[in-house]
């Protein structure tokens, strides 16, 4: 099962009209470019309507944006190891300039506590006060005619517990929405006043004047007929695969290759088998596993179907330092998986998941061995040749359908592919295992079918301690360095 990024669609009146007005204002100010704020907080509209959804609440999307001035705003966050804190540094023209104040960035979700939001009701009583992180890579647009036509920066601040490096940026003259999701708030239907302000640490660091760091809004909360069901995000278009099998002599030339590395398992929990199934009386250890590509070359696989069969021959391609394809080699097969929840093509032997005992001997193995490769998670966008805009980011982009003649599956540099092992057979059956210490092992490229720059870093372990009694099992997940996420 693939992990997917889900989120509610915020409902706000701030919209295109406000940003068009913002763009017009930017155009009129072109002649006074020297007076532009390095970073400015703006509102698409001063009147915002939010929906209150029953049994859910209100998404606090107030339609505010930050806009970069004459130069891009770029921040790179990095941790030296899993035992090290995250350090965020501002960059200018590809060079480090200065570190952000200690405590402002503590993880890879963006600029922590960037905004402070206060809401008062019609009687002037304060009803809500909270800080909000901001992702510079958030949804945005070009706001003035003289701004660059495109932005080089990634499209989001997605991360998992073992992300090691991220790049966040706002192109000169571009905007980014300040709302990136989060827990809903509980607000009664009615009228409110909102004040949104950039917190002092960021005002001082980015040299934002007070007049450019705060907006006031009129907010109306209305009852919605919508339900609290979430919607899946749609995917982008996959790179077009080669039309025919590669020709010429197969070879594995010297030069750049991908480097597949697993991160320690995460999202670990105990779950009971589903009622009404043969697994109802069992206990399972579920987990998420990520394998990423540290580069410096992408992992590119083409699959070509054998006539009349639900099987494809898989080929790995190799590239020189300039990105030109210089070789290929057959690396196994892709198989069609027609089960519910799959219905796509899987590359075989990409990873292996095992539960080891205290002596690190395998006691249970996951049946999950075949995968559709996609760049689901940012792991380290600071490594050499990291692609900040991978094309295939979910199952819709690279896995094909029953009628496919060929597919292309890519794991680009800096990105990881995460699967959630929650199904029986994929999760570990721990029903009859004794309490004690175990290790969740994630192994990349276990059969060495893929060609890499190194295979010495292909295994990651996460220590767990099983306890409890049958049908009431517990699991304690030990931290990895400073990362305590189970």
URQUI-V375793 format. One record per residue. N is the residue number from 1. RES is the residue in one small letter. PHI is phi in radians with two decimals (NA if undefined). NEAR is the number of other ideal C-beta (glycine too) atoms within 10 Angstrom. Layout:
n: [N:N]
res: [RES:RES]
phi: [PHI:PHI]
near: [NEAR:NEAR]
This chain:
n: [1:2:3:4:5:6:7:8:9:10:11:12:13:14:15:16:17:18:19:20:21:22:23:24:25:26:27:28:29:30:31:32:33:34:35:36:37:38:39:40:41:42:43:44:45:46:47:48:49:50:51:52:53:54:55:56:57:58:59:60:61:62:63:64:65:66:67:68:69:70:71:72:73:74:75:76:77:78:79:80:81:82:83:84:85:86:87:88:89:90:91:92:93:94:95:96:97:98:99:100:101:102:103:104:105:106:107:108:109:110:111:112:113:114:115:116:117:118:119:120:121:122:123:124:125:126:127:128:129:130:131:132:133:134:135:136:137:138:139:140:141:142:143:144:145:146:147:148:149:150:151:152:153:154:155:156:157:158:159:160:161:162:163:164:165:166:167:168:169:170:171:172:173:174:175:176:177:178:179:180:181:182:183:184:185:186:187:188:189:190:191:192:193:194:195:196:197:198:199:200:201:202:203:204:205:206:207:208:209:210:211:212:213:214:215:216:217:218:219:220:221:222:223:224:225:226:227:228:229:230:231:232:233:234:235:236:237:238:239:240:241:242:243:244:245:246:247:248:249:250:251:252:253:254:255:256:257:258:259:260:261:262:263:264:265:266:267:268:269:270:271:272:273:274:275:276:277:278:279:280:281:282:283:284:285:286:287:288:289:290:291:292:293:294:295:296:297:298:299:300:301:302:303:304:305:306:307:308:309:310:311:312:313:314:315:316:317:318:319:320:321:322:323:324:325:326:327:328:329:330:331:332:333:334:335:336:337:338:339:340:341:342:343:344:345:346:347:348:349:350:351:352:353:354:355:356:357:358:359:360:361:362:363:364:365:366:367:368:369:370:371:372:373:374:375:376:377:378:379:380:381:382:383:384:385:386:387:388:389:390:391:392:393:394:395:396:397:398:399:400:401:402:403:404:405:406:407:408:409:410:411:412:413:414:415:416:417:418:419:420:421:422:423:424:425:426:427:428:429:430:431:432:433:434:435:436:437:438:439:440:441:442:443:444:445:446:447:448:449:450:451:452:453:454:455:456:457:458:459:460:461:462:463:464:465:466:467:468:469:470:471:472:473:474:475:476:477:478:479:480:481:482:483:484:485:486]
res: [x:x:x:x:x:x:x:x:x:x:x:x:x:x:x:x:x:x:x:x:x:x:x:x:x:x:x:x:x:x:x:x:x:x:x:x:x:x:x:x:x:x:x:x:x:x:x:x:x:x:x:x:x:x:x:x:x:x:x:x:x:x:x:x:x:x:x:x:x:x:x:x:x:x:x:x:x:x:x:x:x:x:x:x:x:x:x:x:x:x:x:x:x:x:x:x:x:x:x:x:x:x:x:x:x:x:x:x:x:x:x:x:x:x:x:x:x:x:x:x:x:x:x:x:x:x:x:x:x:x:x:x:x:x:x:x:x:x:x:x:x:x:x:x:x:x:x:x:x:x:x:x:x:x:x:x:x:x:x:x:x:x:x:x:x:x:x:x:x:x:x:x:x:x:x:x:x:x:x:x:x:x:x:x:x:x:x:x:x:x:x:x:x:x:x:x:x:x:x:x:x:x:x:x:x:x:x:x:x:x:x:x:x:x:x:x:x:x:x:x:x:x:x:x:x:x:x:x:x:x:x:x:x:x:x:x:x:x:x:x:x:x:x:x:x:x:x:x:x:x:x:x:x:x:x:x:x:x:x:x:x:x:x:x:x:x:x:x:x:x:x:x:x:x:x:x:x:x:x:x:x:x:x:x:x:x:x:x:x:x:x:x:x:x:x:x:x:x:x:x:x:x:x:x:x:x:x:x:x:x:x:x:x:x:x:x:x:x:x:x:x:x:x:x:x:x:x:x:x:x:x:x:x:x:x:x:x:x:x:x:x:x:x:x:x:x:x:x:x:x:x:x:x:x:x:x:x:x:x:x:x:x:x:x:x:x:x:x:x:x:x:x:x:x:x:x:x:x:x:x:x:x:x:x:x:x:x:x:x:x:x:x:x:x:x:x:x:x:x:x:x:x:x:x:x:x:x:x:x:x:x:x:x:x:x:x:x:x:x:x:x:x:x:x:x:x:x:x:x:x:x:x:x:x:x:x:x:x:x:x:x:x:x:x:x:x:x:x:x:x:x:x:x:x:x:x:x:x:x:x:x:x:x:x:x:x:x:x:x:x:x:x:x:x:x:x:x:x:x:x:x:x:x:x:x:x]
phi: [NA:-1.50:-1.32:-2.27:-1.54:-2.08:-3.03:-1.34:-1.48:-1.18:-1.99:-2.52:-1.33:-1.07:-2.67:-1.07:-1.04:-1.12:-1.26:-1.09:-1.09:-1.09:-1.10:-1.10:-1.09:-1.12:-1.13:-1.16:-1.62:-1.03:-1.29:-2.03:-1.03:-1.14:-1.63:-1.19:-1.22:-0.99:-2.64:-2.31:-1.64:-2.34:-2.08:-1.15:-2.74:-1.50:-2.07:-2.17:-2.02:-2.04:-1.67:-1.75:-1.71:-1.02:1.09:-2.34:2.15:-2.15:-1.38:-1.47:-1.67:-1.63:1.24:-1.63:-2.43:-1.93:-2.21:-1.40:-1.51:-1.38:-2.30:-1.10:-1.84:-2.25:-2.26:-2.06:-1.91:-2.66:-2.09:-1.22:-2.78:-1.18:-1.66:-1.87:-1.27:-1.37:-2.04:-1.91:-2.28:-1.36:-2.04:-2.39:0.93:1.41:-2.04:-1.18:-1.94:-2.87:-1.44:-1.21:-0.97:-1.01:1.64:-1.36:-2.10:-2.08:-2.60:-1.87:-1.53:2.26:-1.39:-1.15:0.88:-1.25:-1.95:-2.08:-2.05:-2.21:-2.09:-2.10:-1.49:-1.09:-1.54:1.50:-1.48:-1.23:-2.00:-2.76:-2.59:-2.74:-1.69:-2.43:-1.30:-2.29:-1.78:-1.12:-1.47:-1.16:-0.98:-2.74:-2.81:-1.33:-1.92:-2.63:-1.07:-1.56:-1.32:-0.96:-1.27:-2.33:-2.02:-1.46:-1.52:-1.02:-1.57:-2.79:-1.96:-1.15:-2.78:-2.16:-1.00:-1.93:-1.04:-1.98:-2.75:-2.45:-2.13:-2.13:-2.71:-2.26:-1.11:-0.94:1.40:-1.80:-1.92:-2.39:-1.13:-1.45:-1.57:-2.18:1.69:2.08:-1.17:-1.20:-1.94:-1.81:-2.30:-1.24:-1.06:2.74:-1.85:-2.47:-1.97:-2.08:-2.12:-2.03:-2.36:-1.25:-1.13:-1.00:-1.01:-1.40:-1.03:-1.20:-1.16:-1.57:1.01:-1.67:-1.17:-1.00:-1.17:-1.74:-2.02:-2.61:-2.38:-2.04:-2.33:-1.70:-2.07:-2.00:-1.83:-2.13:-1.31:-1.96:-1.53:-1.24:-1.64:-1.57:-1.16:-1.68:-1.96:-1.39:-1.34:-1.50:-1.75:-1.70:-1.51:-1.35:-1.05:-1.31:-1.30:-1.08:-1.37:-2.34:-1.05:-1.09:-1.98:1.53:-1.27:-1.15:-2.73:-2.11:-1.25:-1.18:2.27:-1.05:-2.49:-1.21:-2.28:-1.45:-2.40:-1.48:-1.77:-1.03:-1.02:-2.58:1.09:-1.49:-2.75:-1.69:-2.45:-1.45:-1.12:-1.19:-1.08:1.44:-2.13:-1.05:-1.64:-1.04:-1.66:-1.99:-2.00:-2.20:-1.78:-1.72:-2.84:-1.95:-2.37:-2.20:-2.06:-2.17:-1.93:-1.47:1.32:-1.57:-2.14:-1.23:-1.60:-2.14:-2.17:-1.93:-2.03:-2.19:-1.28:-1.36:-0.97:1.32:-2.14:-1.56:-2.58:-2.15:-1.47:-1.79:-2.23:-1.75:-1.89:-2.16:-2.29:-1.50:-1.13:-1.63:1.52:-1.50:-1.19:-2.21:-3.10:-2.70:-2.72:-1.19:-2.22:2.04:-2.43:-2.05:-2.15:-1.41:-2.00:-1.64:-1.25:-0.98:1.53:-2.06:0.94:-2.78:-1.62:-1.99:-1.45:-1.50:1.09:-1.44:-2.65:-2.43:-2.09:-2.36:-1.86:-1.86:-1.44:-1.07:-1.53:1.07:-1.85:-1.12:-2.05:-2.51:-2.16:-1.23:-1.39:-1.33:-2.35:-2.00:-2.50:-1.74:-1.39:-2.72:-1.49:-1.50:-2.36:-1.35:-1.93:-2.71:-1.53:-1.73:-1.30:-1.03:1.20:-1.02:-1.68:-1.36:-2.30:-1.11:-1.37:-1.80:-2.06:-2.82:-1.16:-1.32:-1.76:-2.47:-1.77:1.25:-2.35:-1.05:-1.62:-1.11:-1.58:-2.73:-2.47:-2.13:-2.12:-2.29:-2.09:-1.42:-1.15:1.67:-1.86:-2.11:-2.04:-1.92:-2.14:-1.69:-1.64:-2.08:-1.44:-0.97:1.69:-1.60:-1.31:-1.58:-1.34:-1.93:-0.91:-1.88:-1.46:-1.23:-1.11:2.54:-1.53:-2.45:-2.32:-1.51:-1.82:-1.99:-2.07:-1.56:0.85:-1.12:-1.72:0.96:-1.31:-1.68:-1.66:-2.23:-1.32:-2.74:-2.04:-1.41:-2.08:-1.62:-2.26:-2.28:-2.09:-2.29:-1.42:-2.34:-2.20:-1.52:-2.53:1.38:-2.16:-0.93:1.23:-2.40:-1.30:-2.18:-2.45:-1.88:-1.82:-1.35:-1.20:-2.04:1.08:-1.57:-1.55:-1.84:-0.99:-1.02]
near: [15:17:18:14:13:10:13:19:11:20:17:21:19:23:12:9:11:20:22:13:13:20:17:13:12:21:13:9:13:13:8:8:13:7:9:20:18:15:23:22:23:20:20:23:19:15:13:25:15:25:21:21:19:11:6:17:17:22:22:23:20:26:27:26:27:29:26:27:20:14:15:20:24:21:21:17:26:18:21:11:9:15:11:12:13:18:14:21:15:16:17:12:8:6:7:10:10:10:14:19:13:11:10:18:25:14:17:26:19:25:28:20:17:21:23:16:19:16:22:16:15:9:6:7:8:10:15:16:11:14:11:21:19:27:26:26:24:21:13:23:18:19:22:21:11:13:21:12:6:9:23:12:22:23:16:16:23:19:20:20:20:27:26:25:20:31:23:26:20:27:22:18:25:24:27:26:22:28:21:20:17:16:8:16:17:10:18:11:12:13:10:20:15:21:14:21:16:25:17:12:17:21:18:11:17:21:10:21:10:9:9:21:21:15:19:12:23:14:23:14:19:12:11:16:7:14:10:12:8:12:9:12:12:8:17:13:9:19:13:8:19:14:9:10:12:16:7:7:7:12:11:12:13:10:14:21:21:26:22:25:25:24:25:26:29:21:19:20:15:19:14:15:18:13:8:7:10:9:18:10:12:19:24:25:23:20:28:21:30:28:25:31:31:22:22:18:24:22:27:21:23:24:24:18:19:10:5:6:9:13:15:25:16:23:19:23:20:21:20:14:11:7:11:8:12:16:19:22:17:13:23:19:18:31:16:18:16:9:7:5:10:16:14:21:28:21:26:16:17:27:22:21:24:20:23:17:15:11:8:11:9:12:15:18:13:23:12:19:17:17:22:24:24:27:28:24:22:26:28:24:24:13:17:11:17:23:17:19:13:24:17:26:23:20:18:16:21:25:26:22:10:10:6:16:13:19:24:20:29:23:27:25:26:28:28:26:27:22:22:16:24:16:17:17:12:19:28:27:17:22:15:8:17:9:13:11:14:25:22:26:22:27:18:24:22:17:13:11:17:22:17:21:15:12:15:8:14:20:15:21:18:22:17:24:14:20:13:12:9:11:11:10:19:12:20:12:20:13:14:21:13:12:16:10:13:16]
